[in-house]
Amino acid sequence: MQHHEYSIELPYSAARLWALFQSYDLWKEYAPAVLEVEVVYPGDADGNGLVRRVEYPMPFGRRGESFELVKNVRPNRGYEYIMLRGGLTGSVDLASIGPNQTRLTFRESFEINKPILRWFEARIYKFINQKNEESMRGAAQWLSEHPDFRSDLNDG
């Protein structure tokens, strides 16, 4: 089992980051870890039970696909998810650390069971982790380039 955690402090309110993360139509604009995303089932009003189909890049030019169930949603604070095939689990946490200052923490745990892929396991994990970290930084860059996006959610 592999575990990865990435944390970054961003100059945006948790509510504004949350709004971006809930705008699935924008994911491809800022997240190099996402090639396509589709909401298959919307879940409840907070997003608990949401099922999303995500296509993502893999090493050697390959593409992966996952169906992810979102659960334990805490609006403006975070959520957990599980990949329905494969058992990968993850979470996104947003912690306000000051006015328009948020610590974003991203965690994933996963295990590769296919024998041929296990041989490449370290390279695959490194690639996926790098893309996820680039996506978190990409969200910050996207908000910098789109100051009007949900500016009503800025603190103060």
N, C-alpha and C positions, 0 to 999 in steps of 0.2 A: 504494500500500500504506500503510495506517495502522497505527501502533503505539501501544499504550497500556500504561502501567505504573502500578500503584498499590501503595503499601507503607504498612503501618500496624503499629504496635507494640501488642500486646494482652497483657493481664495473665492469660494462660492458658498452660498447658504445650502444647507442640507436639503431644503425644500426645492431649490432650483435644480440641484443635481438629481434629486428624486424624479422631478418632472421630466428631465432628459432621459433618465433610465426607463421611465414608463412610456416614452415615445418610441415604440419599437420601429416605426417607420424611419427613424433617424439613425438607428444603430449602425447601418452600413456607412454612414457619412463620417463617423468618428472612430469606429472600432475595427482595426485590422484583423481582429479575431473573428469577425462576422462577415460572411459572404452573402448570406440571405437569412432573414428571420421572418417567421409568420406566426401569428397568434392562432392556434388551432382551436382553443377553447378559452374564453375570457375569465373564467373563474368568478368569484363573488365581487362585490363592489370594491373591495380593497386589493383584489388580485389573488387572493388565496384560491388555489385550485387551477390557476391559469396554466395552460399547457402551450408551450411554444416549440416550434420546429426551427432549429438553428443549423445552418450549414457553415462550416468553418474550414479554414485552410489547414492542411497537414503537410508534413515534410515531403519532399520530392514531388511537389506539385499536386498532390492528391487532395481530395475533399472529404471531409467527414460530415456526418449528419447526426443530430441528436434531437430527441423529443425530451423536453425538460418540464417537470412539474414544479411550479412555484408554490411555496408554502411558508407558513409562519411569517406572513407579511406584517411589517410594522411601518405604516405609511410615514414617509420622510425619514425613516431610520434604518430600514433594511429588510432583507428577506433571505430565505434559504431556497435551494432548489436541488432536485435530484434528476439525474439523467435516467429516463425510464428503461433504456437498454444500456447495460454496462455498469450501472450503480454509482457513477461519479456523483459526488455531493459537493455542494458549494454554498457560499453565502456572500452577501454584500452587506456591509455595515457602514452607516453614515453617522458620525459623532460630531456634533457641533462643538467647536473648541473656541469660539468667539464669533463676533458679528461677521457674517460672510466668510467664515473660516470653518472648514469641515475636514475631518480625517476620514478618508475612505479606506476601508479595509476589505480586501477581497481574499477569500479562502477557497481552496478546492482540495479534495481528496479523491484519488482515483487509483485504479489498478488495471493493468493491461493483462488480459488472460490468454489472448491468442498467441501461441508459441512463436510464430514468426515475428510478431510485433514486439514480443518481450525482448527479443534479441536487440531491437532498436530502442528499447524503453527509455534509456537516458536521453537519447537525442529527441525522441518524441516529447517527453516531458519538458525538456529545455525549450523546444520550439513552441509548445502550447503556452507555457508560462510566459515566455517573451511576448507572444501575441496578446495575452491577457493584460500584461503590464502596459504594453503599448496602447491598448484600448482604454485603460483608465487615464493615462496621460492624454490620449486623444479626446476624451470627453472634456477635459479641462481646456484643451486647445480649441475645441469646437465652441464651447461657451465663450471663450475670449473673442472668437471671430463672429459670434452672434449675440452681442450684448442685449438685444431686444428680446431674445428668447426668455419668456417668463420672467422678465425683469421685475414684475410685481411680487415675486417671491424673494427678492433680495431682503436681507435684514436691514431694518432702519431706514 
